[in-house]
Amino acid sequence: MASVTRAVFGELPSGGGTVEKFQLQSDLLRVDIISWGCTITALEVKDRQGRASDVVLGFAELEGYLQKQPYFGAVIGRVANRIAKGTFKVDGKEYHLAINKEPNSLHGGVRGFDKVLWTPWVLSNGVQFSRVSPDGEEGYPGELKVWVTYTLDGGELVVNYRAQASQATPVNLTNHSYFNLAGQGSPNIYGHEVTIEADTYLPVDETLIPIGEVAPVQGTAFDLRKPVELGKHLQDFQLNGFDHNFCLKGSKEKHFCARVHHAASGRVLEVYTTQPGVQFYTGNFLDGTLKGKNGAVYPKHSGFCLETQNWPDAVNQPHFPPVLLRPGEEYDHTTWFKFSVA
Ligand code: BGC
């Protein structure tokens, strides 16, 4: 059983509309989601002693989400992750997107799905958001109808993404929550033990575009098939952090993606998905300059993202899983964030 309440979160400047907040609550979880960018703004999870903490980074007020900030909690689209040089071809025609992370296009462009107001629809156990991305939005071909549905089921937050296109277009939707299972505002994620169900990953160039190779994790820092303690692991391998796509073992059906355990609090996050990949990002670009909830500042490595998705730059790399959605087809992916204690 879950309950859903609805309230005003804030007003967009210049009559841009009212942003609403939806609070979903079950016995085990409480999650706040706003209609701006379908953004998760808070997620309260109990620890071993039954004490609830908010485990996602974010802002108390709408202004926080309107400033330049690294996609805290938002839904990313039309194409999450990077497209090399913001250029691709569909059926012989070349398209050019805005370059918002030199020299590439990142997370849907200058005004991606995270920076728009969605239309909400309250469900008995969640909330559905929809919008129509117009033909040519951010340079993408055709109109795209999109539905993002969040539902709560006990300790599980389920996110379903559906889309239909009027022309063939790449589509890759994800949620960009930054988690810290010690409680948001905790200084780092080093005490988290991470497991990712991937035999291969995608090595990248200096602009973080996959070089095309699907490399075995065996014998590398990317072998997370058995739990590693993040702080120690980064140190052992002299890594600045992760910002890589892991190629998941599972097929199109629901499969296990990752598990993160924070031993001190006992909190566990398990992620399942229908997607072929996950971008594991350890907040390498966080720099402590943002003012977060409850006076938190978010330094480097103070949150991690598990962005379930298709592989980055798939539209330009024919041997990656297909990313084009054609008229008459339906894009339909689901990710499960399952919380427990151990
Ligand atoms: C990307 C990072 C980027 C971050 C925030 C992640 O999905 O992989 O490179 O800095 O999003 O923009």
Boltz pocket constraint, residues with backbone or C-beta under 6 A from the ligand:
constraints:
  - pocket:
      binder: B
      contacts: [[A, 70], [A, 71], [A, 81], [A, 208], [A, 243], [A, 244], [A, 279], [A, 281], [A, 285], [A, 307]]
      max_distance: 6.0
